[in-house]
Amino acid sequence: MVFSPFENRLCRDVRNRLSASFLSAIHAKHRGPVDEIVLTLKQKKLAPWHIDYIDNRLARYQNILSQLKSAPDIFTTACLLWDQSLFFECHEWLEPFWFQAKGSEKKLFQALIRAAATYVLLEAGQESGAKKSAVKALAFLSENRAIIPPVFKSDLLILALSSLDAPPPKFMPPR
């Protein structure tokens, strides 16, 4: 068996609880919220693939938290999540800002959320859904390059979403 949040309720719960705790950790600038959830999760009977998922996420979460020295900038944080292939967390990070935004800014957040969702779906083997999500993201991004924050490297993002054959682009300079 593999970790599959689209097909298994426990996997989905683990992913969602970890992600929510990590977003709290970003705001708190420390790993405490994640550690609390991990402790709770590991007290349950989890399969090896659940533990592997948790451990894998913890390493990537720590990498991001070590890079957030000051107040998290919305788009830089999204790119840090993206570059760690934390596409679900990137989607979840951007969503509250989308809820509050208006006009073209709201559509930008929606397009970036759809871009992240594209790679969540690809990871799950759902190519048809990924292509649909990419097309919807591209509809806005291609016509509105000027408002895409520079950290997202619009040409790179648009090219990647146009083909989906290559690995997801990386936005931040290597550390």
ChimeraX attribute file (.defattr): number of C-alpha atoms within 10 A of each C-alpha:
attribute: neighborCount
match mode: 1-to-1
recipient: residues
	/A:1	6
	/A:2	12
	/A:3	20
	/A:4	16
	/A:5	15
	/A:6	11
	/A:7	10
	/A:8	11
	/A:9	11
	/A:10	14
	/A:11	20
	/A:12	15
	/A:13	13
	/A:14	20
	/A:15	20
	/A:16	16
	/A:17	15
	/A:18	24
	/A:19	22
	/A:20	16
	/A:21	18
	/A:22	27
	/A:23	19
	/A:24	17
	/A:25	19
	/A:26	20
	/A:27	12
	/A:28	14
	/A:29	20
	/A:30	16
	/A:31	19
	/A:32	14
	/A:33	18
	/A:34	23
	/A:35	16
	/A:36	12
	/A:37	18
	/A:38	19
	/A:39	10
	/A:40	10
	/A:41	18
	/A:42	13
	/A:43	9
	/A:44	8
	/A:45	9
	/A:46	13
	/A:47	13
	/A:48	12
	/A:49	14
	/A:50	20
	/A:51	17
	/A:52	13
	/A:53	15
	/A:54	17
	/A:55	13
	/A:56	11
	/A:57	19
	/A:58	18
	/A:59	11
	/A:60	16
	/A:61	24
	/A:62	15
	/A:63	14
	/A:64	18
	/A:65	20
	/A:66	11
	/A:67	13
	/A:68	17
	/A:69	9
	/A:70	7
	/A:71	11
	/A:72	16
	/A:73	10
	/A:74	11
	/A:75	19
	/A:76	17
	/A:77	21
	/A:78	25
	/A:79	21
	/A:80	23
	/A:81	22
	/A:82	23
	/A:83	20
	/A:84	16
	/A:85	20
	/A:86	21
	/A:87	24
	/A:88	20
	/A:89	24
	/A:90	27
	/A:91	22
	/A:92	19
	/A:93	23
	/A:94	19
	/A:95	17
	/A:96	11
	/A:97	15
	/A:98	18
	/A:99	11
	/A:100	9
	/A:101	15
	/A:102	12
	/A:103	7
	/A:104	12
	/A:105	15
	/A:106	15
	/A:107	17
	/A:108	22
	/A:109	23
	/A:110	22
	/A:111	23
	/A:112	26
	/A:113	23
	/A:114	21
	/A:115	27
	/A:116	29
	/A:117	23
	/A:118	28
	/A:119	26
	/A:120	21
	/A:121	19
	/A:122	15
	/A:123	14
	/A:124	14
	/A:125	11
	/A:126	14
	/A:127	15
	/A:128	12
	/A:129	15
	/A:130	24
	/A:131	19
	/A:132	13
	/A:133	21
	/A:134	25
	/A:135	18
	/A:136	16
	/A:137	26
	/A:138	21
	/A:139	12
	/A:140	16
	/A:141	23
	/A:142	16
	/A:143	9
	/A:144	14
	/A:145	15
	/A:146	10
	/A:147	12
	/A:148	19
	/A:149	12
	/A:150	13
	/A:151	15
	/A:152	20
	/A:153	16
	/A:154	19
	/A:155	13
	/A:156	14
	/A:157	19
	/A:158	20
	/A:159	15
	/A:160	17
	/A:161	24
	/A:162	15
	/A:163	10
	/A:164	16
	/A:165	8
	/A:166	9
	/A:167	8
	/A:168	20
	/A:169	17
	/A:170	17
	/A:171	19
	/A:172	14
	/A:173	7
	/A:174	6
	/A:175	4
